Amino acid sequence: MSAFSASFQLDPQLSAPLYRQIYQRFKQAIMQNQLQAGERVPSARSLASELGVARATVDNAYGLLMAEGFLQSRGQAGTRVSLSLPTLSPLPERIPEPPRFTVNPMLPTSSPFPLELGLPALDAFPRAIWSRIVARQIRHTRIEDLGHAPLNGDAALRHEVAAYLQLSRGFSCRPEQVFICSGYAAVLDLVMGSLMQPQDGVWLEDPGYPVTQAFFRAAGATPMGIPVDGEGMNIDHAIQHFPQAKFAVVTPAHQSPMGVSLSLSRRMALLEWAASREAWIIEDDYDSEFRYQGQPLPSLKSLDAQGRVIYAGTFSKVMFPALRLGYVVVPEKLVDKVSDYCHLRACASPRLMQTSVAEFIAQGHFYRHLKRMRQLYVERRAFLTQALEARFPRDRLWVNPQAGGIQLCANLAASFDDAAIAQHARSQGLAIQALSDWQVEPREKGDALRPNGLLMGFPNILNQQQADKLVDKLAAILVESAERRE
């Protein structure tokens, strides 16, 4: 047994497979000059025998080392350490920790929790119709469909999106302005990767969607939390304190999570600021389709005379989130720039899903499903609202009035800790989130500006009996919380 191989200590209990352990041991020895350039290493057969492993295990390790330039096979001269080793960057003295932020305290589950946020009514989706459409798309697959999908999205789907937005959101765009992406995070990546510079200031609604906050922090932007009141984001406050920002991200139809709409006067003030500062507004229109009181509000984009609004939408809230399908509409002047970045990042979703959604819309199923969901959500929202109002006195928990959306915000009395209650609820199978976890600018408990409440989705609550049982479970958690304080 060679001196080097005698030092091997393979551990079958480690998560790394044996061939990977051999590879890592050789690489470390070469980098630390324990094995010199040109030095012969044991043959795969002999090393396998010495270590008591299959020869294929050593062959795999040697193959990796040769592919990376650490070893060379010299025929009769055996396998040796390469004379010309790959250039390796020096390791930093200290590896910086990744940024710490909470995106969503809920882990994915195999079946949806009834109160889980962001989920449409999965039981009500027309699965049979969808299955037929997908099956037909597969049966009629063309040779060209097997190649790379267009990076800006399927042409038919972009056409359907443009037509839908003109009909439902009140603005016209060419299909060339529409980019199909694999979800909301990909939309942000596409837009900000095309436009953002390091440390650019971004107005974010406070409280606001944690994924948006996490994205901009990770991207190196400077998030600026702007308070939300009964008229939405406080634009006067934003202009007074952070006029130098380059971007604003808003949910004007139903502010996430408070559910209020951005008033017309603030919409106009926001557009005026963006035009004067040459800033960009990202309109996240995530669930504008669901409004239960009054007429649907026009989109911010429909008021955009100067071309400063970038409109983001999703199919996840109307159809189902497993699609991983979102879209963004950019002003004409940004089409080329965003297209260039799109080709660098390859943001598009699988073509099969895109063509299937396009056909689902073209055949009218999307519009019919949307109409049914509006009616269904009025009923299911009432189940949860009535259960909460019947179970809790208003001085302990009360529901914010909301004209639309697919979630409820229930305020808690100041004596309760929403984060602790939400954490306890999740351990009991209730997919509730704490309103304070959606803060951009964290505030300590006791601060009058600190939001204190619980966020709950209602589309997957099937009946009043189920809602009552869920709320009874929540009530027990609040009672336990009160007893702990005493």
Secondary structure, 3 states (H helix, E strand, C coil): CCHHHHCCCCCCCCCCCHHHHHHHHHHHHHHCCCCCCCCECCCHHHHHHHHCCCHHHHHHHHHHHHHCCCEEECHHHCEEECCCCCCCCCCCCCCCCCCCCCCCCCCCCCCCCCCCCCCCCHHHCCHHHHHHHHHHHHHCCCHHHHCCCCCCCCHHHHHHHHHHHHHHCCCCCCHHHEEEECCHHHHHHHHHHHHCCCCCEEEEEECCCHHHHHHHHHCCCEEEEEEEECCEECHHHHHHHCCCCCEEEECCCCCCCCCCCCCHHHHHHHHHHHHHHCCEEEEECCCCCCECCCCCCCCCHHHCCCCCEEEEEECCCCCCHHHCCEEEECCHHHHHHHHHHHHHHCCCCCHHHHHHHHHHHHCCHHHHHHHHHHHHHHHHHHHHHHHHHHHCCCCCEEECCCCECCEEEEEECCCCCHHHHHHHHHHCCCCCEEHHHHCCCCCCCCCCCCCCEEEEECCCCCCHHHHHHHHHHHHHHHHHHHHHHC
